[in-house]
Amino acid sequence: MYGYKCEYCDGTVREKILKQEVFKHRTGFVILENVPVGVCDECGHRYYHASLLHRVEEIATGKKPYTRQESVPVAAFAQ
Ligand SMILES: [Zn+2]
């Protein structure tokens, strides 16, 4: 799924399974669990395979059922 060269440096994009990752969608946010994302081993830039974004789209538009709903706390960062 990954293993290609980073677009931003000379690093290699390696697959990393994240317990949770938040994806923004035009209808809101979708959290995927145990999701294989690509992470550059040099600069840490994250890459999302098209199949992840496709899954986010399916869940956000109701084509695929989701496991549970969580409310996400939101706050402005101000000192
Ligand atoms: Zn990189």
PDB file of the backbone (N, CA, C, O) and the ligand in Angstrom, with CONECT records:
HET     ZN  A 101       1
ATOM      1  N   MET A   1       0.833  -1.201   0.000  1.00  0.00           N
ATOM      2  CA  MET A   1       0.000   0.000   0.000  1.00  0.00           C
ATOM      3  C   MET A   1       0.872   1.258   0.000  1.00  0.00           C
ATOM      4  O   MET A   1       0.556   2.253  -0.653  1.00  0.00           O
ATOM      5  N   TYR A   2       1.983   1.188   0.752  1.00  0.00           N
ATOM      6  CA  TYR A   2       2.909   2.318   0.789  1.00  0.00           C
ATOM      7  C   TYR A   2       4.288   1.838   0.347  1.00  0.00           C
ATOM      8  O   TYR A   2       4.384   0.932  -0.481  1.00  0.00           O
ATOM      9  N   GLY A   3       5.359   2.428   0.884  1.00  0.00           N
ATOM     10  CA  GLY A   3       6.694   1.973   0.508  1.00  0.00           C
ATOM     11  C   GLY A   3       7.321   2.800  -0.599  1.00  0.00           C
ATOM     12  O   GLY A   3       8.383   2.451  -1.114  1.00  0.00           O
ATOM     13  N   TYR A   4       6.660   3.912  -0.974  1.00  0.00           N
ATOM     14  CA  TYR A   4       7.227   4.762  -2.019  1.00  0.00           C
ATOM     15  C   TYR A   4       8.002   5.916  -1.387  1.00  0.00           C
ATOM     16  O   TYR A   4       8.025   6.089  -0.169  1.00  0.00           O
ATOM     17  N   LYS A   5       8.634   6.694  -2.259  1.00  0.00           N
ATOM     18  CA  LYS A   5       9.462   7.793  -1.799  1.00  0.00           C
ATOM     19  C   LYS A   5       8.588   8.977  -1.377  1.00  0.00           C
ATOM     20  O   LYS A   5       7.553   9.255  -1.983  1.00  0.00           O
ATOM     21  N   CYS A   6       9.028   9.659  -0.331  1.00  0.00           N
ATOM     22  CA  CYS A   6       8.296  10.830   0.162  1.00  0.00           C
ATOM     23  C   CYS A   6       8.343  11.952  -0.879  1.00  0.00           C
ATOM     24  O   CYS A   6       9.346  12.135  -1.568  1.00  0.00           O
ATOM     25  N   GLU A   7       7.241  12.697  -0.978  1.00  0.00           N
ATOM     26  CA  GLU A   7       7.189  13.819  -1.916  1.00  0.00           C
ATOM     27  C   GLU A   7       7.986  15.021  -1.422  1.00  0.00           C
ATOM     28  O   GLU A   7       8.332  15.903  -2.208  1.00  0.00           O
ATOM     29  N   TYR A   8       8.279  15.061  -0.121  1.00  0.00           N
ATOM     30  CA  TYR A   8       8.854  16.268   0.469  1.00  0.00           C
ATOM     31  C   TYR A   8      10.317  16.117   0.868  1.00  0.00           C
ATOM     32  O   TYR A   8      10.993  17.116   1.117  1.00  0.00           O
ATOM     33  N   CYS A   9      10.813  14.890   0.932  1.00  0.00           N
ATOM     34  CA  CYS A   9      12.213  14.694   1.307  1.00  0.00           C
ATOM     35  C   CYS A   9      12.685  13.370   0.707  1.00  0.00           C
ATOM     36  O   CYS A   9      11.993  12.779  -0.122  1.00  0.00           O
ATOM     37  N   ASP A  10      13.860  12.906   1.128  1.00  0.00           N
ATOM     38  CA  ASP A  10      14.413  11.674   0.576  1.00  0.00           C
ATOM     39  C   ASP A  10      13.985  10.437   1.358  1.00  0.00           C
ATOM     40  O   ASP A  10      14.468   9.335   1.099  1.00  0.00           O
ATOM     41  N   GLY A  11      13.088  10.620   2.305  1.00  0.00           N
ATOM     42  CA  GLY A  11      12.649   9.499   3.132  1.00  0.00           C
ATOM     43  C   GLY A  11      11.751   8.537   2.380  1.00  0.00           C
ATOM     44  O   GLY A  11      11.368   8.779   1.236  1.00  0.00           O
ATOM     45  N   THR A  12      11.425   7.443   3.046  1.00  0.00           N
ATOM     46  CA  THR A  12      10.531   6.435   2.493  1.00  0.00           C
ATOM     47  C   THR A  12       9.239   6.413   3.312  1.00  0.00           C
ATOM     48  O   THR A  12       9.260   6.478   4.541  1.00  0.00           O
ATOM     49  N   VAL A  13       8.135   6.320   2.610  1.00  0.00           N
ATOM     50  CA  VAL A  13       6.832   6.281   3.273  1.00  0.00           C
ATOM     51  C   VAL A  13       6.554   4.845   3.709  1.00  0.00           C
ATOM     52  O   VAL A  13       6.458   3.940   2.879  1.00  0.00           O
ATOM     53  N   ARG A  14       6.426   4.650   5.016  1.00  0.00           N
ATOM     54  CA  ARG A  14       6.228   3.304   5.541  1.00  0.00           C
ATOM     55  C   ARG A  14       4.855   3.176   6.192  1.00  0.00           C
ATOM     56  O   ARG A  14       4.319   4.126   6.763  1.00  0.00           O
ATOM     57  N   GLU A  15       4.315   1.983   6.087  1.00  0.00           N
ATOM     58  CA  GLU A  15       2.992   1.750   6.662  1.00  0.00           C
ATOM     59  C   GLU A  15       3.078   1.711   8.178  1.00  0.00           C
ATOM     60  O   GLU A  15       3.976   1.095   8.753  1.00  0.00           O
ATOM     61  N   LYS A  16       2.122   2.382   8.815  1.00  0.00           N
ATOM     62  CA  LYS A  16       2.046   2.365  10.260  1.00  0.00           C
ATOM     63  C   LYS A  16       0.570   2.202  10.626  1.00  0.00           C
ATOM     64  O   LYS A  16      -0.282   2.937  10.127  1.00  0.00           O
ATOM     65  N   ILE A  17       0.278   1.252  11.487  1.00  0.00           N
ATOM     66  CA  ILE A  17      -1.105   1.053  11.903  1.00  0.00           C
ATOM     67  C   ILE A  17      -1.387   1.975  13.085  1.00  0.00           C
ATOM     68  O   ILE A  17      -0.776   1.846  14.146  1.00  0.00           O
ATOM     69  N   LEU A  18      -2.304   2.889  12.892  1.00  0.00           N
ATOM     70  CA  LEU A  18      -2.676   3.796  13.968  1.00  0.00           C
ATOM     71  C   LEU A  18      -3.958   3.311  14.637  1.00  0.00           C
ATOM     72  O   LEU A  18      -4.883   2.846  13.972  1.00  0.00           O
ATOM     73  N   LYS A  19      -3.997   3.427  15.961  1.00  0.00           N
ATOM     74  CA  LYS A  19      -5.197   3.002  16.687  1.00  0.00           C
ATOM     75  C   LYS A  19      -6.402   3.833  16.272  1.00  0.00           C
ATOM     76  O   LYS A  19      -7.508   3.317  16.109  1.00  0.00           O
ATOM     77  N   GLN A  20      -6.165   5.121  16.105  1.00  0.00           N
ATOM     78  CA  GLN A  20      -7.243   6.003  15.656  1.00  0.00           C
ATOM     79  C   GLN A  20      -6.654   7.115  14.805  1.00  0.00           C
ATOM     80  O   GLN A  20      -5.573   7.631  15.089  1.00  0.00           O
ATOM     81  N   GLU A  21      -7.376   7.472  13.767  1.00  0.00           N
ATOM     82  CA  GLU A  21      -6.988   8.630  12.966  1.00  0.00           C
ATOM     83  C   GLU A  21      -8.263   9.356  12.556  1.00  0.00           C
ATOM     84  O   GLU A  21      -9.246   8.741  12.143  1.00  0.00           O
ATOM     85  N   VAL A  22      -8.220  10.682  12.682  1.00  0.00           N
ATOM     86  CA  VAL A  22      -9.394  11.485  12.357  1.00  0.00           C
ATOM     87  C   VAL A  22      -9.266  11.994  10.926  1.00  0.00           C
ATOM     88  O   VAL A  22      -8.239  12.554  10.542  1.00  0.00           O
ATOM     89  N   PHE A  23     -10.316  11.792  10.149  1.00  0.00           N
ATOM     90  CA  PHE A  23     -10.351  12.280   8.775  1.00  0.00           C
ATOM     91  C   PHE A  23     -11.440  13.327   8.662  1.00  0.00           C
ATOM     92  O   PHE A  23     -12.542  13.159   9.185  1.00  0.00           O
ATOM     93  N   LYS A  24     -11.119  14.409   7.975  1.00  0.00           N
ATOM     94  CA  LYS A  24     -12.114  15.439   7.761  1.00  0.00           C
ATOM     95  C   LYS A  24     -12.848  15.133   6.466  1.00  0.00           C
ATOM     96  O   LYS A  24     -12.249  14.752   5.461  1.00  0.00           O
ATOM     97  N   HIS A  25     -14.139  15.306   6.519  1.00  0.00           N
ATOM     98  CA  HIS A  25     -14.979  15.093   5.360  1.00  0.00           C
ATOM     99  C   HIS A  25     -15.900  16.293   5.265  1.00  0.00           C
ATOM    100  O   HIS A  25     -16.095  16.998   6.256  1.00  0.00           O
ATOM    101  N   ARG A  26     -16.472  16.542   4.093  1.00  0.00           N
ATOM    102  CA  ARG A  26     -17.306  17.747   3.968  1.00  0.00           C
ATOM    103  C   ARG A  26     -18.532  17.680   4.869  1.00  0.00           C
ATOM    104  O   ARG A  26     -19.117  18.717   5.183  1.00  0.00           O
ATOM    105  N   THR A  27     -18.934  16.481   5.291  1.00  0.00           N
ATOM    106  CA  THR A  27     -20.086  16.370   6.189  1.00  0.00           C
ATOM    107  C   THR A  27     -19.664  16.361   7.658  1.00  0.00           C
ATOM    108  O   THR A  27     -20.521  16.349   8.541  1.00  0.00           O
ATOM    109  N   GLY A  28     -18.381  16.366   7.928  1.00  0.00           N
ATOM    110  CA  GLY A  28     -17.930  16.336   9.315  1.00  0.00           C
ATOM    111  C   GLY A  28     -16.655  15.527   9.430  1.00  0.00           C
ATOM    112  O   GLY A  28     -15.813  15.535   8.533  1.00  0.00           O
ATOM    113  N   PHE A  29     -16.526  14.836  10.537  1.00  0.00           N
ATOM    114  CA  PHE A  29     -15.324  14.049  10.770  1.00  0.00           C
ATOM    115  C   PHE A  29     -15.668  12.572  10.854  1.00  0.00           C
ATOM    116  O   PHE A  29     -16.745  12.193  11.315  1.00  0.00           O
ATOM    117  N   VAL A  30     -14.746  11.757  10.407  1.00  0.00           N
ATOM    118  CA  VAL A  30     -14.873  10.311  10.543  1.00  0.00           C
ATOM    119  C   VAL A  30     -13.583   9.814  11.189  1.00  0.00           C
ATOM    120  O   VAL A  30     -12.487  10.172  10.758  1.00  0.00           O
ATOM    121  N   ILE A  31     -13.720   8.995  12.216  1.00  0.00           N
ATOM    122  CA  ILE A  31     -12.556   8.403  12.864  1.00  0.00           C
ATOM    123  C   ILE A  31     -12.451   6.949  12.422  1.00  0.00           C
ATOM    124  O   ILE A  31     -13.399   6.180  12.579  1.00  0.00           O
ATOM    125  N   LEU A  32     -11.313   6.577  11.875  1.00  0.00           N
ATOM    126  CA  LEU A  32     -11.065   5.171  11.543  1.00  0.00           C
ATOM    127  C   LEU A  32     -10.131   4.596  12.599  1.00  0.00           C
ATOM    128  O   LEU A  32      -9.222   5.273  13.081  1.00  0.00           O
ATOM    129  N   GLU A  33     -10.369   3.337  12.950  1.00  0.00           N
ATOM    130  CA  GLU A  33      -9.531   2.675  13.946  1.00  0.00           C
ATOM    131  C   GLU A  33      -8.697   1.587  13.288  1.00  0.00           C
ATOM    132  O   GLU A  33      -9.108   0.995  12.290  1.00  0.00           O
ATOM    133  N   ASN A  34      -7.526   1.327  13.852  1.00  0.00           N
ATOM    134  CA  ASN A  34      -6.580   0.346  13.305  1.00  0.00           C
ATOM    135  C   ASN A  34      -6.357   0.592  11.818  1.00  0.00           C
ATOM    136  O   ASN A  34      -6.472  -0.307  10.985  1.00  0.00           O
ATOM    137  N   VAL A  35      -6.040   1.822  11.525  1.00  0.00           N
ATOM    138  CA  VAL A  35      -5.981   2.250  10.131  1.00  0.00           C
ATOM    139  C   VAL A  35      -4.521   2.312   9.660  1.00  0.00           C
ATOM    140  O   VAL A  35      -3.678   2.913  10.326  1.00  0.00           O
ATOM    141  N   PRO A  36      -4.224   1.691   8.513  1.00  0.00           N
ATOM    142  CA  PRO A  36      -2.861   1.725   7.987  1.00  0.00           C
ATOM    143  C   PRO A  36      -2.597   3.025   7.240  1.00  0.00           C
ATOM    144  O   PRO A  36      -3.069   3.204   6.117  1.00  0.00           O
ATOM    145  N   VAL A  37      -1.846   3.931   7.853  1.00  0.00           N
ATOM    146  CA  VAL A  37      -1.482   5.169   7.177  1.00  0.00           C
ATOM    147  C   VAL A  37      -0.018   5.060   6.760  1.00  0.00           C
ATOM    148  O   VAL A  37       0.723   4.225   7.280  1.00  0.00           O
ATOM    149  N   GLY A  38       0.389   5.901   5.827  1.00  0.00           N
ATOM    150  CA  GLY A  38       1.785   5.962   5.421  1.00  0.00           C
ATOM    151  C   GLY A  38       2.465   7.101   6.153  1.00  0.00           C
ATOM    152  O   GLY A  38       1.948   8.218   6.178  1.00  0.00           O
ATOM    153  N   VAL A  39       3.627   6.833   6.755  1.00  0.00           N
ATOM    154  CA  VAL A  39       4.367   7.873   7.470  1.00  0.00           C
ATOM    155  C   VAL A  39       5.793   7.885   6.937  1.00  0.00           C
ATOM    156  O   VAL A  39       6.461   6.852   6.890  1.00  0.00           O
ATOM    157  N   CYS A  40       6.246   9.065   6.539  1.00  0.00           N
ATOM    158  CA  CYS A  40       7.618   9.202   6.058  1.00  0.00           C
ATOM    159  C   CYS A  40       8.587   8.953   7.208  1.00  0.00           C
ATOM    160  O   CYS A  40       8.423   9.512   8.293  1.00  0.00           O
ATOM    161  N   ASP A  41       9.595   8.116   6.974  1.00  0.00           N
ATOM    162  CA  ASP A  41      10.537   7.798   8.057  1.00  0.00           C
ATOM    163  C   ASP A  41      11.555   8.911   8.282  1.00  0.00           C
ATOM    164  O   ASP A  41      12.360   8.833   9.211  1.00  0.00           O
ATOM    165  N   GLU A  42      11.527   9.949   7.438  1.00  0.00           N
ATOM    166  CA  GLU A  42      12.435  11.088   7.642  1.00  0.00           C
ATOM    167  C   GLU A  42      11.691  12.295   8.223  1.00  0.00           C
ATOM    168  O   GLU A  42      12.023  12.770   9.309  1.00  0.00           O
ATOM    169  N   CYS A  43      10.692  12.781   7.499  1.00  0.00           N
ATOM    170  CA  CYS A  43      10.042  14.032   7.908  1.00  0.00           C
ATOM    171  C   CYS A  43       8.723  13.794   8.627  1.00  0.00           C
ATOM    172  O   CYS A  43       8.169  14.725   9.210  1.00  0.00           O
ATOM    173  N   GLY A  44       8.214  12.583   8.601  1.00  0.00           N
ATOM    174  CA  GLY A  44       6.990  12.273   9.334  1.00  0.00           C
ATOM    175  C   GLY A  44       5.709  12.673   8.628  1.00  0.00           C
ATOM    176  O   GLY A  44       4.626  12.570   9.205  1.00  0.00           O
ATOM    177  N   HIS A  45       5.815  13.128   7.386  1.00  0.00           N
ATOM    178  CA  HIS A  45       4.604  13.499   6.648  1.00  0.00           C
ATOM    179  C   HIS A  45       3.697  12.277   6.497  1.00  0.00           C
ATOM    180  O   HIS A  45       4.159  11.169   6.226  1.00  0.00           O
ATOM    181  N   ARG A  46       2.401  12.507   6.680  1.00  0.00           N
ATOM    182  CA  ARG A  46       1.451  11.394   6.593  1.00  0.00           C
ATOM    183  C   ARG A  46       0.807  11.317   5.227  1.00  0.00           C
ATOM    184  O   ARG A  46       0.467  12.331   4.616  1.00  0.00           O
ATOM    185  N   TYR A  47       0.648  10.103   4.769  1.00  0.00           N
ATOM    186  CA  TYR A  47      -0.013   9.848   3.493  1.00  0.00           C
ATOM    187  C   TYR A  47      -1.193   8.934   3.739  1.00  0.00           C
ATOM    188  O   TYR A  47      -1.122   7.999   4.537  1.00  0.00           O
ATOM    189  N   TYR A  48      -2.273   9.217   3.046  1.00  0.00           N
ATOM    190  CA  TYR A  48      -3.453   8.369   3.164  1.00  0.00           C
ATOM    191  C   TYR A  48      -3.700   7.686   1.835  1.00  0.00           C
ATOM    192  O   TYR A  48      -3.868   8.343   0.808  1.00  0.00           O
ATOM    193  N   HIS A  49      -3.721   6.380   1.861  1.00  0.00           N
ATOM    194  CA  HIS A  49      -4.015   5.623   0.653  1.00  0.00           C
ATOM    195  C   HIS A  49      -5.448   5.909   0.209  1.00  0.00           C
ATOM    196  O   HIS A  49      -6.320   6.176   1.035  1.00  0.00           O
ATOM    197  N   ALA A  50      -5.680   5.853  -1.090  1.00  0.00           N
ATOM    198  CA  ALA A  50      -7.005   6.174  -1.638  1.00  0.00           C
ATOM    199  C   ALA A  50      -8.106   5.307  -1.025  1.00  0.00           C
ATOM    200  O   ALA A  50      -9.243   5.758  -0.886  1.00  0.00           O
ATOM    201  N   SER A  51      -7.778   4.071  -0.660  1.00  0.00           N
ATOM    202  CA  SER A  51      -8.797   3.188  -0.093  1.00  0.00           C
ATOM    203  C   SER A  51      -9.274   3.690   1.268  1.00  0.00           C
ATOM    204  O   SER A  51     -10.419   3.446   1.650  1.00  0.00           O
ATOM    205  N   LEU A  52      -8.409   4.390   2.002  1.00  0.00           N
ATOM    206  CA  LEU A  52      -8.823   4.957   3.289  1.00  0.00           C
ATOM    207  C   LEU A  52      -9.827   6.077   3.061  1.00  0.00           C
ATOM    208  O   LEU A  52     -10.852   6.166   3.737  1.00  0.00           O
ATOM    209  N   LEU A  53      -9.507   6.934   2.089  1.00  0.00           N
ATOM    210  CA  LEU A  53     -10.371   8.078   1.809  1.00  0.00           C
ATOM    211  C   LEU A  53     -11.700   7.596   1.238  1.00  0.00           C
ATOM    212  O   LEU A  53     -12.746   8.198   1.477  1.00  0.00           O
ATOM    213  N   HIS A  54     -11.645   6.503   0.482  1.00  0.00           N
ATOM    214  CA  HIS A  54     -12.860   5.909  -0.054  1.00  0.00           C
ATOM    215  C   HIS A  54     -13.738   5.398   1.094  1.00  0.00           C
ATOM    216  O   HIS A  54     -14.955   5.580   1.085  1.00  0.00           O
ATOM    217  N   ARG A  55     -13.104   4.759   2.080  1.00  0.00           N
ATOM    218  CA  ARG A  55     -13.851   4.255   3.226  1.00  0.00           C
ATOM    219  C   ARG A  55     -14.468   5.408   4.037  1.00  0.00           C
ATOM    220  O   ARG A  55     -15.607   5.317   4.495  1.00  0.00           O
ATOM    221  N   VAL A  56     -13.708   6.474   4.203  1.00  0.00           N
ATOM    222  CA  VAL A  56     -14.223   7.657   4.903  1.00  0.00           C
ATOM    223  C   VAL A  56     -15.464   8.188   4.181  1.00  0.00           C
ATOM    224  O   VAL A  56     -16.472   8.519   4.805  1.00  0.00           O
ATOM    225  N   GLU A  57     -15.365   8.259   2.860  1.00  0.00           N
ATOM    226  CA  GLU A  57     -16.485   8.729   2.035  1.00  0.00           C
ATOM    227  C   GLU A  57     -17.715   7.831   2.230  1.00  0.00           C
ATOM    228  O   GLU A  57     -18.834   8.321   2.377  1.00  0.00           O
ATOM    229  N   GLU A  58     -17.492   6.525   2.230  1.00  0.00           N
ATOM    230  CA  GLU A  58     -18.606   5.571   2.379  1.00  0.00           C
ATOM    231  C   GLU A  58     -19.294   5.735   3.734  1.00  0.00           C
ATOM    232  O   GLU A  58     -20.520   5.682   3.830  1.00  0.00           O
ATOM    233  N   ILE A  59     -18.492   5.935   4.773  1.00  0.00           N
ATOM    234  CA  ILE A  59     -19.058   6.068   6.115  1.00  0.00           C
ATOM    235  C   ILE A  59     -19.765   7.421   6.245  1.00  0.00           C
ATOM    236  O   ILE A  59     -20.864   7.510   6.794  1.00  0.00           O
ATOM    237  N   ALA A  60     -19.121   8.463   5.734  1.00  0.00           N
ATOM    238  CA  ALA A  60     -19.677   9.811   5.866  1.00  0.00           C
ATOM    239  C   ALA A  60     -20.995   9.948   5.111  1.00  0.00           C
ATOM    240  O   ALA A  60     -21.865  10.718   5.520  1.00  0.00           O
ATOM    241  N   THR A  61     -21.149   9.217   4.024  1.00  0.00           N
ATOM    242  CA  THR A  61     -22.355   9.333   3.217  1.00  0.00           C
ATOM    243  C   THR A  61     -23.363   8.240   3.530  1.00  0.00           C
ATOM    244  O   THR A  61     -24.398   8.139   2.872  1.00  0.00           O
ATOM    245  N   GLY A  62     -23.063   7.415   4.540  1.00  0.00           N
ATOM    246  CA  GLY A  62     -24.029   6.418   4.987  1.00  0.00           C
ATOM    247  C   GLY A  62     -24.080   5.140   4.167  1.00  0.00           C
ATOM    248  O   GLY A  62     -24.990   4.330   4.340  1.00  0.00           O
ATOM    249  N   LYS A  63     -23.112   4.949   3.275  1.00  0.00           N
ATOM    250  CA  LYS A  63     -23.096   3.716   2.462  1.00  0.00           C
ATOM    251  C   LYS A  63     -22.571   2.545   3.263  1.00  0.00           C
ATOM    252  O   LYS A  63     -22.899   1.393   2.981  1.00  0.00           O
ATOM    253  N   LYS A  64     -21.761   2.835   4.257  1.00  0.00           N
ATOM    254  CA  LYS A  64     -21.240   1.789   5.133  1.00  0.00           C
ATOM    255  C   LYS A  64     -21.650   2.133   6.571  1.00  0.00           C
ATOM    256  O   LYS A  64     -21.587   3.294   6.975  1.00  0.00           O
ATOM    257  N   PRO A  65     -22.068   1.122   7.338  1.00  0.00           N
ATOM    258  CA  PRO A  65     -22.423   1.409   8.727  1.00  0.00           C
ATOM    259  C   PRO A  65     -21.177   1.682   9.559  1.00  0.00           C
ATOM    260  O   PRO A  65     -20.092   1.187   9.251  1.00  0.00           O
ATOM    261  N   TYR A  66     -21.337   2.461  10.600  1.00  0.00           N
ATOM    262  CA  TYR A  66     -20.203   2.678  11.492  1.00  0.00           C
ATOM    263  C   TYR A  66     -20.445   1.967  12.813  1.00  0.00           C
ATOM    264  O   TYR A  66     -21.579   1.621  13.142  1.00  0.00           O
ATOM    265  N   THR A  67     -19.374   1.750  13.567  1.00  0.00           N
ATOM    266  CA  THR A  67     -19.443   0.958  14.791  1.00  0.00           C
ATOM    267  C   THR A  67     -20.111   1.734  15.916  1.00  0.00           C
ATOM    268  O   THR A  67     -20.997   1.216  16.597  1.00  0.00           O
ATOM    269  N   ARG A  68     -19.687   2.969  16.108  1.00  0.00           N
ATOM    270  CA  ARG A  68     -20.265   3.785  17.159  1.00  0.00           C
ATOM    271  C   ARG A  68     -20.001   5.248  16.848  1.00  0.00           C
ATOM    272  O   ARG A  68     -19.198   5.586  15.978  1.00  0.00           O
ATOM    273  N   GLN A  69     -20.691   6.099  17.575  1.00  0.00           N
ATOM    274  CA  GLN A  69     -20.529   7.533  17.368  1.00  0.00           C
ATOM    275  C   GLN A  69     -19.871   8.129  18.592  1.00  0.00           C
ATOM    276  O   GLN A  69     -20.243   7.813  19.722  1.00  0.00           O
ATOM    277  N   GLU A  70     -18.894   8.991  18.372  1.00  0.00           N
ATOM    278  CA  GLU A  70     -18.258   9.682  19.488  1.00  0.00           C
ATOM    279  C   GLU A  70     -18.408  11.172  19.265  1.00  0.00           C
ATOM    280  O   GLU A  70     -18.343  11.651  18.133  1.00  0.00           O
ATOM    281  N   SER A  71     -18.606  11.894  20.339  1.00  0.00           N
ATOM    282  CA  SER A  71     -18.589  13.346  20.185  1.00  0.00           C
ATOM    283  C   SER A  71     -17.152  13.819  20.355  1.00  0.00           C
ATOM    284  O   SER A  71     -16.417  13.323  21.209  1.00  0.00           O
ATOM    285  N   VAL A  72     -16.775  14.761  19.552  1.00  0.00           N
ATOM    286  CA  VAL A  72     -15.399  15.241  19.553  1.00  0.00           C
ATOM    287  C   VAL A  72     -15.348  16.620  20.198  1.00  0.00           C
ATOM    288  O   VAL A  72     -15.990  17.545  19.700  1.00  0.00           O
ATOM    289  N   PRO A  73     -14.608  16.787  21.283  1.00  0.00           N
ATOM    290  CA  PRO A  73     -14.497  18.112  21.884  1.00  0.00           C
ATOM    291  C   PRO A  73     -13.692  19.055  20.992  1.00  0.00           C
ATOM    292  O   PRO A  73     -12.673  18.678  20.412  1.00  0.00           O
ATOM    293  N   VAL A  74     -14.169  20.261  20.901  1.00  0.00           N
ATOM    294  CA  VAL A  74     -13.513  21.261  20.066  1.00  0.00           C
ATOM    295  C   VAL A  74     -13.246  22.497  20.905  1.00  0.00           C
ATOM    296  O   VAL A  74     -14.116  22.926  21.662  1.00  0.00           O
ATOM    297  N   ALA A  75     -12.069  23.071  20.788  1.00  0.00           N
ATOM    298  CA  ALA A  75     -11.762  24.281  21.534  1.00  0.00           C
ATOM    299  C   ALA A  75     -10.827  25.160  20.710  1.00  0.00           C
ATOM    300  O   ALA A  75      -9.974  24.662  19.975  1.00  0.00           O
ATOM    301  N   ALA A  76     -10.996  26.455  20.841  1.00  0.00           N
ATOM    302  CA  ALA A  76     -10.056  27.376  20.221  1.00  0.00           C
ATOM    303  C   ALA A  76      -8.823  27.436  21.105  1.00  0.00           C
ATOM    304  O   ALA A  76      -8.933  27.421  22.331  1.00  0.00           O
ATOM    305  N   PHE A  77      -7.654  27.504  20.492  1.00  0.00           N
ATOM    306  CA  PHE A  77      -6.445  27.631  21.282  1.00  0.00           C
ATOM    307  C   PHE A  77      -6.161  29.104  21.486  1.00  0.00           C
ATOM    308  O   PHE A  77      -5.781  29.809  20.551  1.00  0.00           O
ATOM    309  N   ALA A  78      -6.345  29.564  22.704  1.00  0.00           N
ATOM    310  CA  ALA A  78      -6.084  30.969  22.995  1.00  0.00           C
ATOM    311  C   ALA A  78      -5.423  31.047  24.363  1.00  0.00           C
ATOM    312  O   ALA A  78      -5.738  30.265  25.260  1.00  0.00           O
ATOM    313  N   GLN A  79      -4.523  31.976  24.514  1.00  0.00           N
ATOM    314  CA  GLN A  79      -3.793  32.070  25.774  1.00  0.00           C
ATOM    315  C   GLN A  79      -4.357  33.172  26.651  1.00  0.00           C
ATOM    316  O   GLN A  79      -3.863  33.396  27.756  1.00  0.00           O
TER     317      GLN A  79
HETATM  318 ZN    ZN A 101       9.527  12.906   4.048  1.00  0.00          ZN2+
END
